[in-house]
Amino acid sequence: MMETLYNNAVPEGGQRTVAFAVCGSYCTFEKAIPAAGRLARLGWNVLPVLSFNAAGEDTRFGKAAEWKMRLYAETGHEPIETLQGAEPLGPRHMADALVIAPCTGTTLAKLALGISNTPVTLAAKSLLRIGRPVVLAISTNDGLGASAQHIAALLTRKNFYFVPFAQDDYLRKPQSLKADFDLIPETLEQAVNGRQYQPVLLA
């Protein structure tokens, strides 16, 4: 029996669910984690997903265990940290969309090349399998360098949507690009209706 694709419509009184994936751009966690909480306060059921690096690496920006606790506090859900946990998101219709924030250059490359060997990239593959949107909030020091080709590829790929972004420090880091995490809710709302939030490029 053919699997039915998820419908955009939400039953009256129903709650929409978004998977919210965090990758290892550690300097942006202070913006990413509250962004997940903001979606929850706007009425989304938020299922957090962590890349292997985000789940396991302590850095000068904080300890992994502490970030997990904050993510749980913001969303009310334990983060998904394994391939086994991420794989069912699409086939079991567990989410209406996926947000990846921050989306690193490494994750951009894997998505562009169809590599799904982390919980985050497998979550994307899982949601794309049933035609659900994947929203990317990029944060990469080589966005106008090595990652530019992957951004270009995903901009033209069906069901990928970008949170508007800009150069975040054009004097000291001229190749660096960062999304405006405050625009994640608006971008997500447009994406679930098949539209790209505009403008994509910010001043």
C-alpha positions in Angstrom: 0.0 0.0 0.0 1.4 3.4 -1.1 2.5 5.6 1.8 0.4 8.8 2.0 2.4 12.0 1.9 1.9 14.4 4.8 -0.7 17.1 4.1 -0.1 20.7 4.9 -3.4 21.0 6.6 -3.5 20.7 10.4 -6.6 19.4 12.0 -8.7 22.0 13.8 -7.2 22.4 17.3 -4.2 20.3 16.3 -0.6 21.3 17.0 2.0 21.5 14.4 5.4 19.8 15.1 8.8 21.0 13.9 12.1 19.1 14.3 14.7 21.7 15.4 18.3 20.5 14.6 21.4 22.1 16.1 24.9 21.7 14.5 28.3 22.5 15.8 28.6 26.3 15.2 29.0 26.6 18.9 29.3 30.4 18.9 25.6 30.7 17.8 24.1 28.4 20.4 23.2 31.4 22.5 20.8 32.4 19.7 19.8 29.0 18.5 18.5 27.5 21.7 16.2 30.5 22.5 15.0 30.3 18.9 13.7 26.8 19.5 12.0 28.1 22.6 10.4 30.9 20.7 8.8 28.4 18.3 7.5 26.5 21.3 5.9 29.6 22.7 4.4 30.4 19.3 2.5 27.1 19.5 4.8 24.6 17.8 5.6 21.3 19.3 9.4 21.3 19.0 11.5 18.1 18.7 15.2 18.9 19.2 17.9 17.1 17.2 21.6 17.4 17.8 24.5 16.6 15.5 27.2 14.3 17.0 29.4 17.3 17.6 26.7 19.4 19.2 25.8 16.6 21.4 29.2 15.6 22.5 31.7 18.5 22.4 32.5 20.8 25.3 33.9 24.1 24.0 34.8 27.6 25.3 31.2 28.5 24.6 29.8 25.9 27.1 29.5 22.3 28.0 27.4 19.9 25.9 25.4 18.7 28.8 24.4 22.2 29.8 23.3 23.0 26.2 21.2 19.8 26.2 19.6 20.9 29.5 18.7 24.3 28.1 17.3 22.8 25.0 15.1 20.5 27.0 14.0 23.4 29.2 13.0 25.4 26.1 11.2 22.6 24.2 10.1 20.0 26.9 11.7 17.2 24.8 14.9 15.3 25.2 17.1 15.9 22.2 17.4 13.2 19.5 21.2 12.4 19.3 21.3 9.2 17.2 20.7 8.0 13.7 18.1 5.6 15.0 16.2 8.4 16.6 16.3 10.7 13.6 15.4 8.2 10.9 11.6 7.8 11.8 10.8 11.5 11.7 9.6 11.3 8.1 8.3 7.8 7.7 6.3 8.0 10.9 5.1 11.6 10.1 6.5 12.9 13.4 7.1 16.4 12.1 5.7 18.9 9.7 9.1 20.5 8.9 12.7 20.6 9.9 14.7 23.7 11.0 18.5 23.4 11.1 19.9 26.2 13.2 22.8 26.7 13.1 23.5 25.0 9.8 27.3 24.7 9.4 29.4 24.6 6.3 29.9 20.8 6.8 26.2 20.2 7.1 25.6 22.3 4.0 28.1 20.2 2.0 26.5 16.9 3.2 23.0 18.1 2.3 24.1 19.2 -1.1 25.8 15.9 -1.8 23.1 13.7 -0.3 25.2 12.5 2.6 23.1 11.5 5.6 25.6 10.2 8.2 24.6 12.4 11.2 21.4 12.7 13.1 20.8 16.2 11.5 21.4 15.2 7.9 19.5 11.9 8.3 16.6 14.0 9.8 16.7 16.1 6.7 16.6 13.0 4.4 13.8 11.6 6.4 11.6 14.7 6.1 12.5 15.2 2.4 11.4 11.7 1.8 7.8 12.7 2.4 8.1 16.1 0.8 8.4 18.2 4.0 10.3 21.5 4.1 13.8 21.8 5.4 14.7 25.3 6.7 18.3 26.3 6.9 19.7 29.0 9.2 23.3 29.1 8.0 26.3 30.0 10.1 29.6 29.4 8.4 32.9 31.2 8.1 33.3 30.1 4.5 29.9 30.9 3.1 31.4 33.1 0.4 34.3 30.6 0.0 34.2 26.8 -0.1 30.5 26.6 1.1 29.2 29.0 -1.6 28.7 26.2 -4.1 26.7 24.2 -1.6 24.5 27.2 -0.7 23.9 27.7 -4.4 23.0 24.1 -5.0 20.5 24.0 -2.1 18.9 27.4 -3.1 17.8 25.6 -6.3 16.8 22.3 -4.6 13.1 21.5 -4.0 11.9 21.7 -0.4 15.0 23.6 0.9 14.4 27.1 2.3 16.8 29.6 3.8 16.4 31.9 6.7 17.6 35.3 5.4 21.3 35.8 5.9 24.2 38.3 5.4 27.9 38.8 6.0 28.2 39.0 9.7 31.7 40.6 9.9 32.8 41.7 6.4 35.9 43.5 7.6 37.5 40.7 9.7 35.7 37.7 8.2 34.7 38.7 4.6 33.7 35.1 3.7 31.5 34.5 6.8 27.7 34.3 6.5 25.2 34.1 9.3 21.4 33.9 9.2 19.1 36.2 11.2 17.8 33.7 13.8 15.0 36.2 14.7 13.5 35.4 11.3 13.2 31.6 11.8 9.5 31.7 12.7 8.5 33.8 9.7 10.7 31.6 7.4 9.2 28.4 8.8 5.6 29.7 8.3 6.4 30.5 4.7 8.2 27.2 4.1 5.3 25.0 5.3 3.2 26.8 2.6 5.8 26.2 0.0 7.2 29.7 -0.2 10.7 31.2 0.4 10.6 34.1 2.9 12.0 37.3 1.2 14.4 38.9 1.0 16.9 36.1 1.3 19.9 38.4 1.3 20.0 41.0 4.0 22.0 44.2 4.0 
